[in-house]
Amino acid sequence: MKYILFEDFSGKPSPIIFPNRIEFDEMREQMPYTRVLGAGYVEMEGRTRCYGKATSIQAEAGEGDAEVIQRYFAEETE
């Protein structure tokens, strides 16, 4: 799976996870958020791991992206 981590309108990081067949720039064009914080590939089996980069939108996986994604989904299920 791919992901883009955006800064939402309130300033919080907001991850979007999508299938590999969708291009990074195609997903970027669909989102209203202005700032991309990170992007790449994500594996969520067991522990969450982010890696790689999205050259088409000049972004790459950040060191803390996996933790942000884990925390985001934990908050959604509470």
TIMI-2910 file (N, C-alpha, C, CB; in pm, 1 decimal, decimal comma, always signed):
<rs>
+----------+----------+----------+----------+----------+----------+----------+----------+----------+----------+----------+----------+------+
!      n_x !      n_y !      n_z !     ca_x !     ca_y !     ca_z !      c_x !      c_y !      c_z !     cb_x !     cb_y !     cb_z ! resn !
+----------+----------+----------+----------+----------+----------+----------+----------+----------+----------+----------+----------+------+
!    +83,7 !   -117,8 !     +0,0 !     +0,0 !     +0,0 !     +0,0 !    +88,6 !   +124,7 !     +0,0 !    -95,5 !     -0,5 !   +121,6 !  Met !
!    +32,4 !   +233,1 !    -50,4 !    +99,8 !   +362,7 !    -50,7 !    +33,1 !   +452,9 !    +52,9 !    +95,7 !   +428,0 !   -192,7 !  Lys !
!   +102,2 !   +557,8 !    +91,8 !    +42,5 !   +655,5 !   +181,3 !    +96,1 !   +794,6 !   +150,1 !    +69,9 !   +618,7 !   +328,0 !  Tyr !
!    +14,8 !   +892,2 !   +182,5 !    +57,8 !  +1031,7 !   +186,5 !    +12,4 !  +1085,3 !   +321,0 !     -1,5 !  +1116,7 !    +65,7 !  Ile !
!   +101,5 !  +1149,9 !   +389,8 !    +71,2 !  +1210,3 !   +518,8 !    +56,7 !  +1361,0 !   +496,5 !   +182,9 !  +1177,9 !   +625,6 !  Leu !
!    -65,7 !  +1409,8 !   +511,3 !    -95,9 !  +1551,2 !   +491,2 !   -107,2 !  +1622,8 !   +624,9 !   -225,4 !  +1568,0 !   +410,8 !  Phe !
!    -91,9 !  +1753,3 !   +621,7 !   -128,6 !  +1836,4 !   +736,0 !   -271,9 !  +1880,9 !   +710,1 !    -29,8 !  +1960,6 !   +755,0 !  Glu !
!   -364,4 !  +1846,4 !   +800,7 !   -504,2 !  +1882,9 !   +778,5 !   -526,8 !  +2030,0 !   +813,6 !   -597,9 !  +1792,6 !   +862,0 !  Asp !
!   -650,2 !  +2075,7 !   +798,2 !   -681,6 !  +2216,9 !   +818,3 !   -660,1 !  +2265,1 !   +960,9 !   -822,7 !  +2242,3 !   +779,1 !  Phe !
!   -657,2 !  +2172,9 !  +1056,9 !   -631,8 !  +2211,7 !  +1195,9 !   -484,4 !  +2199,4 !  +1233,6 !   -715,6 !  +2126,6 !  +1289,7 !  Ser !
!   -400,3 !  +2159,3 !  +1138,5 !   -257,0 !  +2147,9 !  +1163,9 !   -211,2 !  +2010,4 !  +1208,0 !   -217,9 !  +2245,8 !  +1266,4 !  Gly !
!   -304,6 !  +1913,6 !  +1215,1 !   -269,6 !  +1777,6 !  +1257,0 !   -227,9 !  +1693,4 !  +1136,2 !   -388,6 !  +1711,1 !  +1330,2 !  Lys !
!   -138,4 !  +1596,3 !  +1158,4 !   -104,8 !  +1504,0 !  +1049,8 !   -222,5 !  +1410,1 !  +1020,5 !    +21,6 !  +1422,1 !  +1085,7 !  Pro !
!   -252,9 !  +1393,7 !   +893,4 !   -366,7 !  +1311,3 !   +852,5 !   -322,7 !  +1216,5 !   +740,0 !   -486,7 !  +1400,9 !   +806,1 !  Ser !
!   -312,1 !  +1086,1 !   +769,4 !   -265,4 !   +992,1 !   +666,8 !   -377,3 !   +946,8 !   +573,7 !   -202,2 !   +870,9 !   +732,6 !  Pro !
!   -341,6 !   +930,2 !   +448,2 !   -429,0 !   +870,2 !   +348,0 !   -354,7 !   +747,8 !   +295,5 !   -465,8 !   +972,4 !   +231,1 !  Ile !
!   -417,4 !   +631,1 !   +306,9 !   -356,6 !   +505,8 !   +261,5 !   -437,2 !   +456,9 !   +142,0 !   -352,9 !   +397,4 !   +376,5 !  Ile !
!   -366,2 !   +415,1 !    +37,1 !   -433,7 !   +378,8 !    -86,9 !   -356,5 !   +269,4 !   -160,2 !   -450,3 !   +502,0 !   -177,1 !  Phe !
!   -422,2 !   +201,4 !   -256,0 !   -359,4 !    +89,5 !   -326,6 !   -241,6 !   +133,1 !   -414,3 !   -462,6 !    +18,6 !   -412,0 !  Pro !
!   -150,3 !    +41,8 !   -436,6 !    -31,3 !    +68,6 !   -518,0 !    -65,3 !   +106,5 !   -661,6 !    +59,2 !    -52,4 !   -518,2 !  Asn !
!   -178,2 !    +63,2 !   -713,5 !   -212,8 !    +92,2 !   -853,1 !   -247,2 !   +239,3 !   -876,5 !   -329,5 !     +5,7 !   -896,0 !  Arg !
!   -274,5 !   +314,2 !   -769,5 !   -302,0 !   +457,5 !   -781,2 !   -169,6 !   +531,8 !   -766,2 !   -406,8 !   +505,4 !   -673,5 !  Ile !
!   -143,6 !   +625,1 !   -855,0 !    -18,2 !   +700,8 !   -851,1 !    -23,7 !   +807,8 !   -741,7 !    +10,3 !   +766,1 !   -988,7 !  Glu !
!    +91,5 !   +840,9 !   -686,1 !    +98,9 !   +941,7 !   -580,9 !    +41,0 !  +1075,4 !   -627,6 !   +243,9 !   +960,1 !   -535,8 !  Phe !
!    +79,6 !  +1119,0 !   -747,2 !    +31,3 !  +1248,7 !   -793,7 !   -118,7 !  +1248,6 !   -821,1 !   +105,7 !  +1289,5 !   -918,8 !  Asp !
!   -174,8 !  +1134,9 !   -860,1 !   -319,7 !  +1124,9 !   -879,2 !   -392,8 !  +1142,9 !   -746,3 !   -356,8 !   +989,2 !   -942,4 !  Glu !
!   -342,9 !  +1079,3 !   -640,8 !   -405,8 !  +1092,9 !   -509,5 !   -386,0 !  +1235,1 !   -456,3 !   -347,6 !   +989,2 !   -410,0 !  Met !
!   -268,1 !  +1289,0 !   -476,1 !   -238,8 !  +1425,2 !   -429,4 !   -337,8 !  +1525,2 !   -487,8 !    -95,2 !  +1465,4 !   -467,1 !  Arg !
!   -368,8 !  +1511,3 !   -615,9 !   -460,7 !  +1602,5 !   -683,2 !   -601,8 !  +1597,9 !   -624,8 !   -465,8 !  +1570,2 !   -830,5 !  Glu !
!   -639,5 !  +1486,5 !   -564,2 !   -774,1 !  +1469,7 !   -510,2 !   -792,8 !  +1527,6 !   -370,9 !   -808,7 !  +1325,4 !   -507,6 !  Gln !
!   -683,9 !  +1559,0 !   -303,3 !   -691,2 !  +1600,2 !   -163,6 !   -686,3 !  +1752,2 !   -150,5 !   -577,4 !  +1536,9 !    -83,6 !  Met !
!   -770,6 !  +1808,9 !    -64,7 !   -774,2 !  +1954,6 !    -49,0 !   -662,3 !  +2010,9 !    +39,5 !   -906,8 !  +1994,8 !     +8,4 !  Pro !
!   -590,5 !  +1925,4 !   +110,6 !   -486,0 !  +1973,6 !   +201,3 !   -368,0 !  +2028,6 !   +122,7 !   -439,5 !  +1861,0 !   +294,9 !  Tyr !
!   -308,7 !  +2135,4 !   +172,9 !   -201,6 !  +2201,5 !    +98,2 !    -63,2 !  +2145,6 !   +125,8 !   -202,0 !  +2346,7 !   +128,9 !  Thr !
!    -40,1 !  +2095,6 !   +245,7 !    +96,1 !  +2055,4 !   +283,2 !   +109,9 !  +1903,8 !   +295,1 !   +135,7 !  +2120,9 !   +415,0 !  Arg !
!   +209,1 !  +1848,8 !   +224,9 !   +243,6 !  +1706,7 !   +235,8 !   +357,8 !  +1694,5 !   +335,2 !   +283,0 !  +1645,4 !    +96,1 !  Val !
!   +339,1 !  +1612,1 !   +437,4 !   +441,6 !  +1591,6 !   +539,8 !   +532,8 !  +1474,6 !   +508,2 !   +376,9 !  +1569,9 !   +674,0 !  Leu !
!   +481,3 !  +1375,4 !   +436,1 !   +559,2 !  +1257,6 !   +401,0 !   +478,9 !  +1169,4 !   +307,4 !   +600,7 !  +1179,5 !   +526,9 !  Gly !
!   +548,9 !  +1080,6 !   +238,3 !   +481,5 !   +988,3 !   +147,1 !   +574,9 !   +873,2 !   +115,6 !   +436,8 !  +1060,0 !    +16,9 !  Ala !
!   +515,8 !   +759,7 !    +83,4 !   +593,3 !   +641,9 !    +48,6 !   +505,1 !   +519,7 !    +52,4 !   +712,5 !   +624,9 !   +142,5 !  Gly !
!   +561,3 !   +413,4 !   +102,1 !   +490,8 !   +285,6 !   +110,2 !   +473,6 !   +247,2 !   +256,2 !   +567,0 !   +174,5 !    +32,8 !  Tyr !
!   +364,4 !   +177,5 !   +285,0 !   +337,7 !   +138,8 !   +423,5 !   +300,6 !     -8,6 !   +429,1 !   +224,8 !   +225,5 !   +484,5 !  Val !
!   +355,3 !    -76,9 !   +526,5 !   +318,9 !   -215,6 !   +557,6 !   +257,0 !   -213,3 !   +696,2 !   +444,2 !   -313,8 !   +550,8 !  Glu !
!   +141,3 !   -277,0 !   +709,3 !    +69,6 !   -272,2 !   +836,7 !    +42,6 !   -410,9 !   +892,1 !    -61,0 !   -197,4 !   +820,5 !  Met !
!   +124,1 !   -506,7 !   +856,1 !   +111,0 !   -641,8 !   +910,4 !   +203,7 !   -652,0 !  +1030,6 !   +144,9 !   -751,6 !   +802,5 !  Glu !
!   +145,9 !   -679,1 !  +1146,6 !   +226,6 !   -676,8 !  +1268,2 !   +252,2 !   -532,7 !  +1306,9 !   +360,2 !   -753,3 !  +1249,0 !  Gly !
!   +375,3 !   -488,1 !  +1293,8 !   +405,4 !   -347,5 !  +1323,3 !   +396,9 !   -265,8 !  +1194,3 !   +546,9 !   -332,9 !  +1388,6 !  Arg !
!   +367,3 !   -141,1 !  +1208,0 !   +357,7 !    -51,9 !  +1092,4 !   +496,5 !     -6,1 !  +1052,2 !   +267,1 !    +69,8 !  +1123,1 !  Thr !
!   +523,4 !    -11,9 !   +921,9 !   +654,2 !    +28,8 !   +869,4 !   +633,8 !   +114,9 !   +745,9 !   +742,6 !    -95,1 !   +835,8 !  Arg !
!   +696,6 !   +231,4 !   +742,7 !   +691,3 !   +322,4 !   +628,7 !   +829,8 !   +331,3 !   +566,0 !   +640,7 !   +463,3 !   +671,7 !  Cys !
!   +833,7 !   +335,6 !   +433,2 !   +962,1 !   +340,1 !   +364,4 !   +944,1 !   +396,1 !   +223,3 !  +1026,1 !   +199,6 !   +359,2 !  Tyr !
!  +1052,7 !   +429,7 !   +159,9 !  +1050,8 !   +473,1 !    +20,6 !  +1018,7 !   +619,9 !     +3,8 !   +952,1 !   +392,5 !    -55,9 !  Gly !
!   +990,8 !   +654,7 !   -122,4 !   +960,7 !   +793,7 !   -152,7 !   +863,4 !   +803,5 !   -268,8 !  +1088,5 !   +870,7 !   -184,3 !  Lys !
!   +807,4 !   +921,5 !   -284,0 !   +714,1 !   +952,4 !   -391,4 !   +775,2 !  +1066,5 !   -472,1 !   +571,1 !   +990,3 !   -335,7 !  Ala !
!   +854,3 !  +1032,1 !   -571,6 !   +926,3 !  +1134,6 !   -647,4 !   +832,0 !  +1228,4 !   -722,6 !  +1021,7 !  +1068,9 !   -745,6 !  Thr !
!   +716,4 !  +1179,2 !   -764,6 !   +623,7 !  +1263,0 !   -841,3 !   +566,6 !  +1378,6 !   -759,7 !   +510,5 !  +1178,7 !   -894,4 !  Ser !
!   +569,2 !  +1366,4 !   -626,0 !   +521,7 !  +1476,9 !   -541,2 !   +633,0 !  +1527,1 !   -448,1 !   +399,6 !  +1431,7 !   -457,8 !  Ile !
!   +756,7 !  +1490,7 !   -478,6 !   +875,2 !  +1534,1 !   -403,0 !   +860,6 !  +1513,4 !   -253,2 !   +903,5 !  +1680,0 !   -430,5 !  Gln !
!   +827,2 !  +1390,3 !   -213,2 !   +813,0 !  +1358,0 !    -71,3 !   +870,5 !  +1219,4 !    -45,3 !   +664,2 !  +1364,8 !    -27,0 !  Ala !
!   +906,2 !  +1194,5 !    +78,9 !   +956,2 !  +1062,9 !   +116,4 !   +907,3 !  +1025,0 !   +254,9 !  +1109,0 !  +1059,6 !   +111,3 !  Glu !
!   +921,6 !   +897,3 !   +285,8 !   +880,0 !   +847,3 !   +416,8 !   +964,4 !   +912,7 !   +524,6 !   +892,0 !   +692,9 !   +424,2 !  Ala !
!   +897,9 !   +959,4 !   +628,0 !   +966,9 !  +1023,2 !   +739,3 !   +985,7 !   +926,2 !   +853,7 !   +890,4 !  +1145,8 !   +786,8 !  Gly !
!  +1078,0 !   +956,8 !   +939,5 !  +1111,4 !   +869,8 !  +1051,8 !   +992,3 !   +842,6 !  +1143,3 !  +1223,2 !   +931,0 !  +1131,9 !  Glu !
!   +906,8 !   +939,6 !  +1166,1 !   +794,1 !   +922,5 !  +1257,1 !   +661,4 !   +890,6 !  +1189,8 !   +778,2 !  +1044,6 !  +1337,4 !  Gly !
!   +660,6 !   +870,9 !  +1058,3 !   +534,9 !   +848,5 !   +985,9 !   +459,7 !   +725,0 !  +1035,2 !   +562,5 !   +834,8 !   +837,5 !  Asp !
!   +529,8 !   +616,6 !  +1060,5 !   +464,1 !   +492,7 !  +1104,9 !   +391,5 !   +514,1 !  +1237,4 !   +567,1 !   +378,9 !  +1119,0 !  Ala !
!   +453,6 !   +588,0 !  +1328,4 !   +390,1 !   +614,3 !  +1457,0 !   +265,6 !   +700,9 !  +1440,6 !   +488,7 !   +681,8 !  +1551,9 !  Glu !
!   +272,9 !   +799,3 !  +1351,6 !   +157,1 !   +884,9 !  +1325,8 !    +41,8 !   +801,4 !  +1271,1 !   +193,6 !   +998,3 !  +1227,0 !  Val !
!    +70,4 !   +712,4 !  +1177,2 !    -33,1 !   +627,4 !  +1117,4 !    -92,3 !   +534,4 !  +1222,4 !    +24,5 !   +545,5 !   +999,8 !  Ile !
!     -8,7 !   +471,3 !  +1302,5 !    -58,9 !   +382,8 !  +1408,8 !   -148,5 !   +458,6 !  +1505,6 !    +58,0 !   +318,8 !  +1485,2 !  Gln !
!   -104,4 !   +574,3 !  +1549,2 !   -181,4 !   +655,1 !  +1643,3 !   -314,3 !   +699,8 !  +1581,3 !    -99,6 !   +777,5 !  +1687,8 !  Arg !
!   -312,8 !   +737,6 !  +1455,3 !   -433,8 !   +781,1 !  +1386,1 !   -538,6 !   +670,0 !  +1385,3 !   -400,9 !   +824,3 !  +1242,3 !  Tyr !
!   -497,8 !   +548,9 !  +1350,8 !   -594,5 !   +438,4 !  +1345,5 !   -636,0 !   +393,0 !  +1485,1 !   -535,6 !   +320,3 !  +1268,1 !  Phe !
!   -549,9 !   +405,7 !  +1583,4 !   -587,1 !   +372,5 !  +1721,3 !   -693,9 !   +468,8 !  +1771,0 !   -463,5 !   +376,6 !  +1814,2 !  Ala !
!   -680,9 !   +597,2 !  +1737,4 !   -779,4 !   +697,3 !  +1778,7 !   -914,7 !   +672,8 !  +1710,2 !   -728,2 !   +839,3 !  +1746,2 !  Glu !
!   -912,3 !   +628,0 !  +1585,4 !  -1035,1 !   +604,0 !  +1509,8 !  -1114,2 !   +486,6 !  +1567,4 !  -1002,3 !   +578,0 !  +1362,8 !  Glu !
!  -1047,8 !   +391,3 !  +1631,5 !  -1116,2 !   +273,9 !  +1683,3 !  -1158,2 !   +291,1 !  +1828,8 !  -1027,6 !   +152,6 !  +1669,7 !  Thr !
!  -1116,0 !   +396,0 !  +1894,4 !  -1151,6 !   +417,7 !  +2035,1 !  -1289,1 !   +477,3 !  +2049,5 !  -1050,4 !   +507,6 !  +2102,2 !  Glu !
+----------+----------+----------+----------+----------+----------+----------+----------+----------+----------+----------+----------+------+
</rs>
